[in-house]
Amino acid sequence: MIERYSLKEMSQVWSLENRFDKMLQVERAVAQAQGELGLIPKEAARAIQKVNFKLKNILEREKTTRHDVTAFVQELAASIGEKQGAYVHYGLTSSDVLDTGFSLQLRQAQRVLNPVIKQVKEHLKHLIQKHKSALCSGRTHGMHAEPLSFGYKLLGYLAELQRAEQTFQTAMNQTILGKFSGAVGVYAVLSPELEERVCEALGLQAEQVATQVIPRDRHARILFALNLFGVFWERLALELRHLQRTEVGEVSEGFFKGQTGSSAMPHKKNPISSENLTGLARLLRSYLSPSLENVSLWHERDISHSSVERVIFPDAFTLAHYALNRLVEILKNLQVNQERMKQNMNLSQGLQFSSRVLTVLVSRGLPRSEAYPLVQKISHSLKPGESFENLLKQNAQIKKYLTAQELSDIFSGKEYSAALEKRIDWVLKELDKNP
């Protein structure tokens, strides 16, 4: 399954090679600023712009140092010689490089994720426009309620996705920061001026108040935001699963040549993609709790968060990227059966319009205390094969308030379609104002 989607770019973001590459970018930017401010010799600053590393060498050094940043710094220094290499990592503490490099990775991951979010929105908009007047049964408690259109049903998911996207972008803006305040964040060796200069070079804002790390409540916000995507696709997947049941049959996932739904039953076309998405949302939620636990570190810093983040962030971003790509495929190939929607509405024999009948009766002067039990009594007397509309037309009390034509107009569903189309157009315009 996973090979169908281009996930290499997200995998590359979280590769060990790229992690050290972002740390290298930070070290070079710091040395450049230090050279400009006269904190290290200019020739050393120029030399550090040429430092590089071999991943295998860092891993080999780490066997001795048991400290990845130390091994990394040793490898950079060795690449330009002892004299100039002495100024690599000058005045820095590990978290200055780790947290700022991590921010650069997060920014990269955001840029990979944004296009697939856009694709999901585009496919939802297409389906909304295509089916904005296709009436189907609204359901509450799993039972037929009032009619709505399939397009309007999807409109709620689009709005939810857009809210999740806004939360995600805000969380990323609050977290993608630089930090160069040194050990316990007190600028004992480094300075706010240097920090601002390096952050500007890297395209980052500086952390306002660091301990020795960028506070982890920021990073927890990202995991929460990613989980808003998760509950969005889970809710949509669950709806599509219900609508694909044999007894409902209003939609179906695309089924491709050579595909099988069951090893034993050749006829099966199962909602496997929607089911997969439901499971992936559960897995994504499991990463939120440890991100919250990472917030409380001992005093100004410990490294209990580090081992956790090396797992949950790559996993969460890769999972979200995969799941949203999978959702694009579902929406792109979704088969919508409008005829089955009409048939399913008819199963209720017109009862979905009871609320509209009640409202019109009250507007014509029949007290609600009388109108509600009257409509309820007629609806509850409905027998198989009968029509709720016909029973109303035959009722003497109803005739005093509604003509047969007025009842026919109510049961045509045209009022619902017109109102829903108007609302869909308005909401889509509002969403486009704040994409």
C-alpha positions, -999 to 999 in steps of 0.1 A, spaced: 0 0 0 25 26 11 45 24 -21 16 40 -40 24 73 -24 55 95 -26 67 93 10 104 95 4 104 133 9 89 130 44 112 101 52 142 121 42 132 149 65 135 126 95 166 107 83 197 107 106 217 122 77 193 152 75 192 156 112 230 162 113 227 183 81 204 207 99 227 208 128 256 216 104 235 244 90 231 258 125 268 255 133 278 273 101 253 301 108 266 306 143 302 307 132 293 332 105 277 355 130 305 351 155 330 360 129 310 392 120 308 402 157 345 395 163 339 367 187 360 342 168 387 348 141 373 356 107 395 330 91 380 304 115 345 316 106 353 312 69 368 278 75 337 266 94 315 274 64 334 245 47 331 219 74 313 187 66 308 153 80 305 116 71 276 100 89 296 67 94 324 87 111 299 104 136 284 70 145 319 55 150 329 84 172 297 81 192 307 46 203 334 63 223 318 97 233 284 82 240 272 116 231 259 123 196 265 161 196 301 157 209 308 131 181 292 155 156 314 184 167 345 163 167 338 152 132 333 188 120 364 200 137 385 172 122 373 181 87 391 215 88 420 208 112 427 215 148 435 252 146 403 264 129 383 234 142 388 247 178 361 273 171 334 249 160 305 250 185 322 279 202 302 289 233 273 267 224 255 240 244 241 209 228 205 221 229 213 253 210 222 232 181 197 203 187 166 224 192 173 249 165 182 221 141 150 203 151 131 235 142 146 234 108 134 198 104 99 207 116 98 235 90 108 210 63 82 185 74 55 213 73 64 221 38 60 184 28 27 181 46 11 213 33 6 202 -3 -13 170 6 -36 190 29 -43 212 0 -52 182 -22 -76 168 4 -94 202 5 -96 204 -33 -111 169 -37 -136 177 -9 -146 209 -27 -150 190 -59 -173 165 -43 -193 192 -25 -200 211 -57 -208 179 -76 -233 167 -51 -245 198 -34 -282 193 -43 -282 154 -41 -305 148 -12 -299 119 12 -311 109 46 -296 128 75 -291 104 104 -291 109 141 -286 80 165 -282 59 133 -319 66 124 -333 87 95 -338 123 105 -343 153 81 -329 153 46 -296 170 37 -275 169 6 -244 147 3 -225 179 -6 -236 196 26 -226 165 46 -191 168 32 -190 206 38 -188 200 75 -157 179 70 -141 205 48 -147 232 75 -132 209 101 -101 202 80 -96 239 75 -98 245 113 -73 218 119 -50 233 93 -52 267 109 -44 251 143 -15 232 128 0 263 111 -3 283 144 13 255 164 42 253 139 47 291 140 48 289 178 73 261 178 97 266 149 121 288 168 158 292 173 176 292 206 212 304 213 212 313 250 237 287 261 237 265 292 205 270 312 195 298 289 212 327 306 234 341 278 266 337 299 288 332 268 264 340 240 243 371 236 208 381 225 224 400 197 241 369 184 209 349 188 189 374 168 215 375 141 217 337 137 180 333 139 175 359 111 200 340 90 181 308 95 147 324 89 136 318 125 122 337 154 142 335 186 127 317 217 115 343 241 125 325 274 145 293 271 157 272 300 184 251 284 158 240 258 130 254 239 100 248 262 83 215 252 47 228 256 54 243 222 61 209 207 31 193 224 10 218 205 23 203 172 13 168 183 -21 180 193 -25 198 160 -16 167 141 -42 148 161 -68 172 149 -60 160 114 -63 125 128 -98 129 142 -109 147 110 -99 118 88 -112 93 113 -146 109 115 -148 111 77 -136 75 73 -161 63 98 -189 80 79 -178 65 46 -176 31 62 -212 34 74 -224 46 40 -207 16 23 -225 -10 43 -246 -34 21 -278 -21 37 -269 15 29 -248 14 -3 -247 52 -9 -210 54 -16 -182 29 -23 -144 32 -24 -128 28 -58 -122 -8 -67 -94 -15 -92 -86 -41 -118 -70 -71 -101 -80 -60 -66 -96 -85 -42 -117 -78 -12 -115 -112 4 -93 -143 0 -124 -165 5 -154 -145 -9 -148 -132 -45 -178 -108 -43 -164 -87 -15 -156 -50 -20 -146 -39 15 -140 -4 28 -104 -12 36 -89 22 31 -114 38 54 -108 11 80 -71 17 77 -75 54 83 -96 47 114 -67 25 128 -41 51 119 -59 78 139 -58 56 169 -20 52 165 -15 89 160 -33 96 193 -8 74 211 19 100 204 1 129 220 4 116 256 42 113 256 45 148 240 26 162 270 47 143 294 78 158 278 68 192 290 79 186 326 117 183 327 139 184 358 147 220 366 162 237 336 167 206 316 171 168 314 171 146 283 141 124 291 123 141 262 150 134 237 145 97 232 108 101 230 109 129 203 133 109 181 104 84 177 71 103 180 78 132 157 91 112 127 64 86 132 36 112 137 45 133 106 51 103 84 18 87 96 -1 119 90 15 123 55 6 88 46 -29 89 59 -38 122 42 -24 108 9 -45 77 14 -75 100 20 -68 118 -13 -70 85 -31 -103 76 -14 -119 109 -23 -105 109 -59 -120 75 -66 -151 77 -44 -183 64 -62 -214 82 -51 -248 64 -57 -274 92 -58 -301 67 -69 -295 46 -38 -297 77 -17 -332 83 -30 -342 47 -24 -329 49 11 -349 81 18 -380 63 5 -375 36 32 -388 61 57 -419 66 35 -416 104 38 -411 106 75 -380 128 71 -403 157 63 -423 155 96 -404 184 111 -411 207 81 -448 197 83 -449 205 120 -432 239 114 -457 249 87 -487 239 107 -475 261 136 -469 290 112 -505 286 100 -519 290 135 -522 255 149 -506 256 184 -475 235 187 -490 217 217 -516 203 192 -496 202 160 -468 180 174 -490 151 188 -511 153 156 -481 148 133 -466 122 156 -498 102 157 -501 101 120 -464 92 115 -466 64 141 -497 50 124 -478 45 91 -479 10 78 -455 -7 53 -463 4 18 -481 35 29 -470 71 23 -467 97 50 -476 123 25 -508 106 15 -519 101 51 -514 138 58 -534 147 27 -563 125 39 -564 139 74 -593 163 80 -574 184 106 -543 187 84 -565 199 54 -576 229 74 -540 242 73 -523 227 43 -535 221 8 -525 189 -11 -502 210 -34 -485 226 -4 -479 191 10 -465 179 -23 -442 209 -24 -429 200 11 -423 164 2 -406 173 -31 -375 183 -11 -370 214 -32 -370 237 -2 -342 217 13 -321 216 -19 -325 253 -24 -316 262 11 -286 238 12 -272 250 -21 -274 286 -9 -256 277 24 -229 257 6 -221 285 -17 -219 309 12 -197 287 34 -173 279 5 -168 317 0 -162 322 37 -137 294 38 -119 308 8 -115 341 27 -93 323 53 -77 294 35 
